[in-house]
């Protein structure tokens, strides 16, 4: 019997190879290019008949990759794949999960419906869930959520002397406390007020008991980077050493990383999104999830 085949979307080849190595699965390949008018051309460079194919690709700024995903998933089905799964280490379009102003599109729901129509199941890492309790509220296919907290916690324990894990806002409490427990470090949660897409205000609680520790600001996502910059600046003003930042999903839009250069001592991320800050590989987590749930 032939085992599952991992199929990387463009840009995810290295990650898929690491996952494949950890699982003992094979990798398939795509032939992709653009027509002169920029439309996408996709060809499967293997025969998917009867195969369990797991597409691997993060979906940041997902519009472009979504089209490729749609073409690949349809081609797999039409050409006889027995199962089409998706590993999206970063899953986009979770921010707009409600209609805050009249007339707004609830894009998280629409995107979930589109993805649910393409693949049989989905594995992802730390999705950015706020007002919805779980992916099952918007996805109609089976979903499996894997958490990067143990890996980040162990990285902190290995790399940082006398760490203090800092969650920059109330939402971060869920992962900051778990990261701290894996790091064997104390944890504090700050208060954040978002004033705009690129403007946040941070308030610190009483940090006197933690003087002398090295702050490590942890978050699920760095997008504009303003949350990390504000948290680092507030901690430094209080007399702490310049903070280290560790995030799961390194989106870092535009000049976000440059903006952090003067505020953080070091910035690291997991490799859910390929980025120069990647220092914590998540392939072992995905491999464990896939080998537990692999469909032969
Ligand atoms: C917010 O709730 C999230 O956990 C992150 O703190 C936020 O998305 C970071 O965004 P930015 O980098 O734009 O401040």
Boltz pocket constraint, residues with backbone or C-beta under 6 A from the ligand:
constraints:
  - pocket:
      binder: B
      contacts: [[A, 168], [A, 169], [A, 171], [A, 172], [A, 197], [A, 198], [A, 200], [A, 219], [A, 220], [A, 221], [A, 222], [A, 223], [A, 224], [A, 225], [A, 226], [A, 227], [A, 228]]
      max_distance: 6.0
